[in-house]
Amino acid sequence: MKDYKLIFAVITVALVWGTTFLAIRVAVETIPAWFVAGIRQFLASIIMLIVLLSRKEFKWIGWRNLGYQIIFSTLMLIVANGMTTVAEESVSSSVASLISASSPILVFLGSVAIGLQKFSFKALTGVLMCFSGILFIFWDGLQDLANPDYRMGIIFLFCAITGWASGTIFTKKLNIQSGNISLNLFYQFLFAGIIQIIFAFIFSESYHFESWTLKSICAMLYLAVFGSVAAFFAFHYALTKISPVQVSILAYFNTIIAIFLGWLIMDEKISVKFIMAAVLIICGVFIINYKPEMFKRQKIE
């Protein structure tokens, strides 16, 4: 019998996280990036709080666990998500999604460096393919790097994937487990939201609220409700049914969806070299992560 809840969860993660790059690009058209990131996470924390209160599951998690959640929130939400949002003020959603797709390279290299994973010829092949893909991205765009805004956007993206990789390695190394993911997500979203809104008032050159368009506000609300809350719920539900390696395959669909939507809706140019870059990076990441059990059905005890 098919598990329709699992199928729905997997489709939700693939589609929603694939659309977030486009939603961010639309949101930052009229709303300063740190406001987009901060309000997104703060609204997500309010939604999580309502869910927790309705279930009578809201409680204090203790200083030790709070410390873990703050570190995780800083790396994954403030640095990774926040800097991706800032980068998309000057970089297309297609480029942002493709560079973000290469984050498993850093996860792998970092895991090797601290002894979590062994290096292999197969992995080296995957890493070289990913780097080749990144070079293809900039093949025709070297002159764009002369533009300081574009250059800073690319730097922010690489900071973002470094934050995401560090957060992933951090959770692997400490093997943090919790019986209530929703509770942890509330504290993560709340901390990130508050810090990013503070950043918004400090770093935004202008924040004339009257200039925020309805389209950008709707994109920001979409990011909060679907990009943060719904996708995280679906992601964690999927993890209870299938292996993390199987769930990781969704990242490849996210990138393809993001590139397609950027071309379709935002009229972003997709060159042959860009398609080659996408193929190289996706294949490289797949080779790095490939394990025989990827496509085997996980037995649920």
Protein Blocks (a to p, Z undefined) as FASTA:
>chain_A
ZZfklmmmmmmmmmmmmmmmmmmmmmmmmgcfklmmmmmmmmmmmmmmmmmmmnopacce
bjklmmmmmmmmmmmmmmmmmmmmmmmmmpcfklmmmmmmmmmmmmmmmmmmnopaccdf
klmmmmmmmmmmmmmmmmmmmmmmmpmklmmmmmmmmmmmmmmmmmmmmmmmnopacfbl
mlmmmmmmmmmmmmmmmmmmmmmmbacfklpcfklmmmmmmmmmmmmmmmmmmmmmmmmm
mcfklmmmmmmmmmmmmmmmmmmmnopacdfklmmmmmmmmmmmmmmmpcfklmpccddZ
Z
